[in-house]
Amino acid sequence: MKPTPQRLLLIGALLMASSASAVTIKLRPQGAELTRLVQEALTAISTKDLPVTLDSSSGPLLSIGSANGVAFNPDVSARVVGTGPEQRIEFNPRGPQPLAEALRAELARFVGLKAWTPEAAKLRLSGADLNGDGTIDLTDFALMMNNYGKTGSLPGDLNGDSRVDDLDLRLFGSQYKP
């Protein structure tokens, strides 16, 4: 198939270089050990292009042991208690998994990662997978272009500035691999 000028423009736009973006995960780990393990877990999925950092000012509370004294099932490594701003993730101190493994499993569930790898984090957290199908493709690009030039909280606003514009197109281009 012979490339048309429009197709060449599209491919050029998708391949533009972009500035690095960052992702912040909101969690409130309780205690030095959990804080250290969360930091290590986030470092393991961070890349130069997509650093993942901790914001401990809000989000679910993470704790070792039960806050209300309810015993853990011995086969359970962690459990989620409550919803919304009162959500708490409690880790079983005598659970079947080491604490670091249990933490990564719960963080993967919380963040929505299929695997605790930089590649999975980049795909999920970059924001470029607009339809959530696990791939960044032309369907996502079409969703972005449908909102191009519009303002508000829209699919395609990858940098969070409430506009879908050239900056978002560059971020998308850095994630898209034809």
Residue frames as qw, qx, qy, qz and C-alpha x, y, z in Angstrom:
[[0.000, 0.890, 0.456, 0.000, 0.00, 0.00, 0.00],
 [0.409, 0.450, -0.013, 0.794, 1.38, 3.38, -1.03],
 [0.284, -0.492, -0.498, 0.655, 1.62, 5.82, 1.91],
 [0.099, 0.834, 0.386, 0.382, -0.62, 8.86, 1.54],
 [0.174, 0.519, -0.268, 0.793, 0.42, 12.30, 2.80],
 [0.610, -0.568, 0.047, -0.550, -2.12, 11.94, 5.62],
 [0.958, -0.215, -0.174, 0.078, -0.70, 8.56, 6.63],
 [0.633, 0.297, -0.279, 0.659, 2.85, 9.95, 6.60],
 [0.155, -0.598, 0.179, -0.765, 1.71, 12.86, 8.75],
 [0.825, -0.458, -0.057, -0.325, 0.04, 10.45, 11.19],
 [0.916, -0.033, -0.223, 0.331, 3.14, 8.26, 11.44],
 [0.383, 0.459, -0.251, 0.761, 5.37, 11.32, 11.90],
 [0.414, -0.614, 0.106, -0.663, 3.13, 12.66, 14.65],
 [0.918, -0.356, -0.112, -0.135, 3.13, 9.31, 16.44],
 [0.863, 0.057, -0.195, 0.463, 6.90, 9.04, 16.37],
 [0.061, 0.820, -0.176, 0.541, 7.63, 12.53, 17.77],
 [0.480, 0.032, -0.655, 0.582, 9.88, 12.57, 20.78],
 [0.434, -0.775, -0.276, -0.367, 8.36, 13.60, 24.09],
 [0.051, -0.579, 0.572, -0.578, 9.49, 14.81, 27.43],
 [0.339, -0.082, -0.909, 0.227, 9.47, 12.29, 30.25],
 [0.545, -0.530, -0.124, -0.637, 6.33, 12.11, 32.34],
 [0.076, 0.205, -0.849, 0.480, 5.91, 10.69, 35.82],
 [0.622, -0.427, -0.537, -0.377, 3.30, 8.75, 37.73],
 [0.125, -0.355, 0.625, -0.685, 2.55, 9.16, 41.41],
 [0.553, -0.308, -0.763, -0.133, 0.89, 6.37, 43.38],
 [0.343, -0.537, 0.247, -0.730, -1.12, 7.51, 46.39],
 [0.779, -0.248, -0.573, 0.054, -0.66, 5.15, 49.35],
 [0.304, -0.765, 0.325, -0.464, -0.20, 5.67, 53.08],
 [0.767, 0.032, -0.607, 0.203, 2.16, 2.94, 54.32],
 [0.560, -0.778, 0.099, -0.267, 2.31, 2.74, 58.10],
 [0.784, -0.505, 0.300, 0.201, 5.78, 2.29, 59.54],
 [0.035, -0.743, 0.549, 0.381, 9.31, 2.40, 58.22],
 [0.435, -0.109, 0.866, 0.220, 9.35, -1.21, 56.97],
 [0.497, 0.609, 0.618, -0.012, 6.25, -0.86, 54.79],
 [0.201, 0.923, -0.066, -0.321, 7.37, 2.54, 53.51],
 [0.200, -0.578, 0.703, 0.363, 10.74, 1.08, 52.50],
 [0.463, 0.134, 0.860, 0.166, 9.10, -1.92, 50.80],
 [0.432, 0.790, 0.404, -0.164, 6.66, 0.31, 48.88],
 [0.072, 0.867, -0.328, -0.367, 9.53, 2.53, 47.73],
 [0.313, -0.344, 0.830, 0.307, 11.51, -0.52, 46.58],
 [0.502, 0.416, 0.758, 0.023, 8.47, -1.95, 44.76],
 [0.353, 0.887, 0.182, -0.234, 7.83, 1.33, 42.94],
 [0.092, -0.736, 0.553, 0.380, 11.51, 1.64, 42.03],
 [0.482, -0.066, 0.846, 0.216, 11.32, -1.84, 40.48],
 [0.464, 0.604, 0.635, 0.128, 8.68, -0.71, 37.97],
 [0.059, 0.906, -0.018, -0.418, 10.09, 2.77, 37.32],
 [0.733, 0.305, 0.276, 0.542, 11.97, 3.68, 34.17],
 [0.291, -0.206, 0.073, 0.931, 13.80, 6.79, 33.04],
 [0.111, -0.268, -0.513, -0.808, 10.86, 7.58, 30.76],
 [0.570, -0.535, -0.349, -0.516, 8.18, 6.86, 33.36],
 [0.170, 0.209, -0.737, 0.619, 9.33, 7.27, 36.97],
 [0.586, -0.538, -0.525, -0.302, 6.83, 5.93, 39.50],
 [0.150, 0.301, -0.543, 0.769, 6.88, 7.65, 42.89],
 [0.341, -0.491, -0.774, 0.211, 4.99, 7.50, 46.18],
 [0.182, -0.467, 0.052, -0.864, 2.68, 10.22, 47.48],
 [0.353, -0.234, -0.848, 0.318, 1.86, 9.30, 51.07],
 [0.159, -0.029, 0.236, -0.958, -0.52, 12.23, 51.66],
 [0.711, 0.110, 0.181, -0.671, -3.62, 10.24, 50.70],
 [0.603, 0.238, -0.707, -0.282, -4.81, 6.91, 49.35],
 [0.875, -0.313, -0.339, -0.148, -5.37, 3.56, 51.02],
 [0.399, -0.721, 0.515, -0.235, -3.71, 2.97, 54.36],
 [0.788, 0.233, -0.569, 0.043, -1.24, 0.05, 54.34],
 [0.448, -0.639, 0.489, -0.389, -0.53, -1.77, 57.57],
 [0.425, 0.180, -0.883, 0.085, 0.99, -4.95, 58.90],
 [0.069, -0.218, -0.860, 0.456, -1.58, -6.78, 60.97],
 [0.128, -0.655, -0.686, -0.291, -5.21, -6.04, 61.70],
 [0.008, -0.384, 0.143, -0.912, -6.34, -2.58, 62.75],
 [0.617, -0.375, 0.011, -0.692, -9.45, -3.88, 64.51],
 [0.404, -0.368, 0.779, -0.307, -8.09, -7.12, 65.98],
 [0.904, 0.235, 0.101, -0.343, -9.87, -9.45, 63.54],
 [0.611, -0.351, 0.661, 0.257, -7.73, -12.52, 62.97],
 [0.377, 0.528, -0.545, -0.532, -6.39, -13.34, 59.51],
 [0.978, 0.155, 0.068, -0.122, -7.17, -16.53, 57.66],
 [0.593, -0.538, 0.485, 0.352, -3.77, -18.28, 57.71],
 [0.650, 0.272, 0.569, 0.424, -3.97, -18.86, 53.92],
 [0.247, 0.913, 0.261, 0.194, -4.37, -15.13, 53.17],
 [0.602, 0.050, -0.090, 0.792, -1.41, -12.78, 52.70],
 [0.010, -0.068, -0.086, 0.994, -3.42, -9.55, 52.59],
 [0.061, 0.637, 0.768, 0.030, -6.95, -8.23, 52.71],
 [0.019, 0.313, 0.144, 0.939, -8.73, -5.03, 51.79],
 [0.157, -0.560, -0.716, 0.387, -10.98, -3.48, 54.40],
 [0.073, 0.716, 0.243, -0.651, -13.36, -0.59, 53.71],
 [0.521, 0.583, 0.462, 0.418, -13.86, 1.52, 50.60],
 [0.144, 0.928, 0.127, 0.319, -13.05, 4.96, 49.26],
 [0.112, 0.768, -0.403, 0.484, -10.96, 7.23, 51.50],
 [0.653, -0.520, 0.431, -0.344, -11.33, 4.75, 54.38],
 [0.939, 0.233, -0.251, -0.030, -9.82, 1.85, 52.42],
 [0.391, -0.698, 0.595, -0.071, -7.14, -0.08, 54.23],
 [0.830, 0.300, -0.469, -0.037, -4.88, -2.87, 52.96],
 [0.605, -0.621, 0.454, -0.205, -3.80, -5.10, 55.82],
 [0.586, 0.446, -0.676, -0.013, -0.94, -7.57, 55.45],
 [0.919, -0.367, -0.091, -0.113, -0.91, -10.83, 57.39],
 [0.120, -0.797, 0.585, -0.087, 2.33, -10.89, 59.40],
 [0.502, -0.246, 0.829, -0.027, 2.17, -14.72, 59.40],
 [0.740, 0.495, 0.036, -0.454, 0.82, -15.11, 55.87],
 [0.918, 0.108, 0.343, 0.166, 1.87, -17.69, 53.31],
 [0.612, 0.640, 0.026, 0.464, 3.96, -15.16, 51.30],
 [0.490, -0.203, -0.193, 0.825, 6.90, -13.03, 52.40],
 [0.037, 0.764, 0.342, -0.546, 5.76, -9.45, 53.05],
 [0.021, -0.487, 0.411, 0.770, 7.56, -8.01, 49.99],
 [0.011, 0.120, 0.877, 0.464, 5.82, -10.52, 47.67],
 [0.004, 0.640, 0.748, -0.178, 2.42, -9.93, 49.26],
 [0.015, -0.695, -0.091, 0.713, 2.91, -6.18, 48.94],
 [0.010, 0.284, -0.608, -0.742, 3.79, -6.39, 45.23],
 [0.005, 0.339, 0.908, 0.245, 0.78, -8.63, 44.58],
 [0.013, -0.740, -0.574, 0.350, -1.58, -6.19, 46.30],
 [0.027, -0.623, 0.155, 0.766, 0.00, -3.17, 44.63],
 [0.044, -0.033, 0.783, 0.620, -0.35, -4.87, 41.23],
 [0.013, -0.568, -0.822, -0.045, -4.03, -5.45, 41.97],
 [0.083, -0.754, -0.326, 0.565, -4.50, -1.88, 43.25],
 [0.020, -0.557, 0.345, 0.755, -2.74, -0.26, 40.28],
 [0.782, 0.485, 0.188, -0.345, -4.16, -2.70, 37.73],
 [0.163, 0.641, -0.705, -0.257, -0.93, -4.29, 36.49],
 [0.946, 0.113, -0.214, -0.216, -0.93, -7.73, 34.91],
 [0.860, -0.017, -0.254, 0.442, 2.69, -8.22, 36.06],
 [0.375, -0.889, 0.032, 0.262, 5.03, -6.27, 38.33],
 [0.691, 0.067, 0.308, 0.651, 7.39, -5.22, 35.55],
 [0.078, -0.467, 0.093, 0.876, 8.48, -1.87, 34.08],
 [0.050, -0.079, -0.712, -0.696, 6.90, -2.88, 30.77],
 [0.194, -0.577, -0.790, -0.074, 3.50, -3.61, 32.34],
 [0.202, -0.660, -0.345, 0.636, 3.69, -0.38, 34.36],
 [0.074, -0.275, 0.337, 0.897, 4.55, 1.68, 31.30],
 [0.123, -0.291, -0.782, -0.538, 1.64, 0.21, 29.36],
 [0.282, -0.649, -0.704, 0.063, -0.87, 0.66, 32.19],
 [0.320, -0.703, -0.294, 0.563, 0.33, 3.91, 33.77],
 [0.291, -0.041, 0.328, 0.898, 1.34, 5.92, 30.72],
 [0.340, 0.529, 0.365, -0.686, -2.31, 6.64, 30.03],
 [0.225, 0.380, -0.560, -0.701, -1.90, 5.94, 26.32],
 [0.091, -0.186, -0.963, -0.174, -3.99, 2.74, 26.42],
 [0.305, -0.066, 0.086, -0.946, -7.18, 4.79, 26.26],
 [0.747, -0.117, -0.329, -0.566, -9.60, 1.91, 25.73],
 [0.552, -0.471, 0.589, -0.355, -7.96, -0.33, 28.36],
 [0.955, 0.202, -0.083, -0.202, -7.47, -3.35, 26.10],
 [0.804, -0.419, 0.319, 0.274, -3.82, -3.86, 27.06],
 [0.637, 0.180, 0.360, 0.657, -2.34, -2.49, 23.85],
 [0.030, 0.715, 0.003, -0.699, -1.51, 0.98, 22.62],
 [0.438, 0.220, 0.718, 0.494, -2.73, 1.04, 19.05],
 [0.007, 0.190, 0.373, 0.908, -4.56, 3.08, 16.42],
 [0.354, -0.648, -0.644, -0.199, -7.87, 2.56, 18.24],
 [0.451, -0.621, -0.310, 0.561, -6.41, 4.54, 21.15],
 [0.254, -0.113, 0.239, 0.930, -5.10, 7.13, 18.71],
 [0.131, -0.473, -0.607, -0.625, -8.59, 7.48, 17.21],
 [0.420, -0.723, -0.529, 0.144, -10.04, 8.05, 20.69],
 [0.412, -0.455, -0.065, 0.787, -7.42, 10.73, 21.31],
 [0.132, 0.066, 0.419, 0.896, -8.01, 12.45, 17.99],
 [0.199, -0.640, -0.682, -0.294, -11.77, 12.43, 18.62],
 [0.398, -0.827, -0.318, 0.239, -11.06, 14.74, 21.57],
 [0.553, 0.017, 0.087, 0.828, -8.18, 16.69, 20.02],
 [0.046, 0.379, 0.148, 0.912, -8.63, 20.42, 20.63],
 [0.540, -0.641, -0.397, -0.373, -11.25, 19.89, 23.34],
 [0.018, 0.447, -0.588, 0.674, -10.94, 20.78, 27.02],
 [0.778, -0.365, 0.100, -0.501, -12.06, 19.00, 30.17],
 [0.476, -0.365, 0.795, -0.088, -11.39, 15.61, 31.67],
 [0.798, 0.445, -0.105, -0.392, -11.32, 13.63, 28.43],
 [0.898, -0.037, 0.350, 0.263, -9.75, 10.45, 27.08],
 [0.641, 0.590, 0.084, 0.485, -6.55, 11.57, 25.44],
 [0.127, -0.910, 0.216, -0.330, -5.51, 14.14, 28.05],
 [0.882, 0.017, -0.377, 0.283, -2.34, 12.25, 28.90],
 [0.405, 0.251, -0.393, 0.786, -0.54, 15.04, 30.75],
 [0.309, -0.582, -0.677, 0.328, -3.53, 15.99, 32.91],
 [0.134, -0.160, -0.051, 0.977, -3.78, 19.65, 31.87],
 [0.371, 0.559, 0.583, -0.458, -7.50, 19.37, 30.94],
 [0.469, 0.688, -0.222, -0.507, -6.76, 19.77, 27.22],
 [0.840, 0.111, 0.471, 0.245, -6.13, 17.28, 24.45],
 [0.265, 0.924, -0.176, -0.214, -3.39, 18.93, 22.41],
 [0.629, 0.622, -0.456, 0.101, 0.04, 18.52, 20.83],
 [0.173, -0.563, 0.723, -0.362, 1.66, 17.72, 24.20],
 [0.784, -0.046, 0.517, -0.341, -0.67, 14.75, 24.61],
 [0.838, 0.522, -0.107, -0.118, 0.02, 13.68, 21.03],
 [0.304, 0.673, -0.640, 0.211, 3.76, 13.66, 21.77],
 [0.458, -0.351, 0.721, -0.383, 3.21, 11.58, 24.93],
 [0.888, 0.227, 0.282, -0.284, 1.11, 9.15, 22.93],
 [0.669, 0.662, -0.337, -0.018, 3.77, 9.00, 20.21],
 [0.004, -0.616, 0.747, -0.250, 6.40, 8.02, 22.75],
 [0.599, -0.134, 0.706, -0.352, 4.28, 5.01, 23.79],
 [0.832, 0.432, 0.130, -0.322, 2.98, 3.87, 20.42],
 [0.297, -0.424, 0.777, 0.358, 5.05, 1.20, 18.66],
 [0.702, 0.405, -0.172, -0.561, 3.79, 0.49, 15.11]]
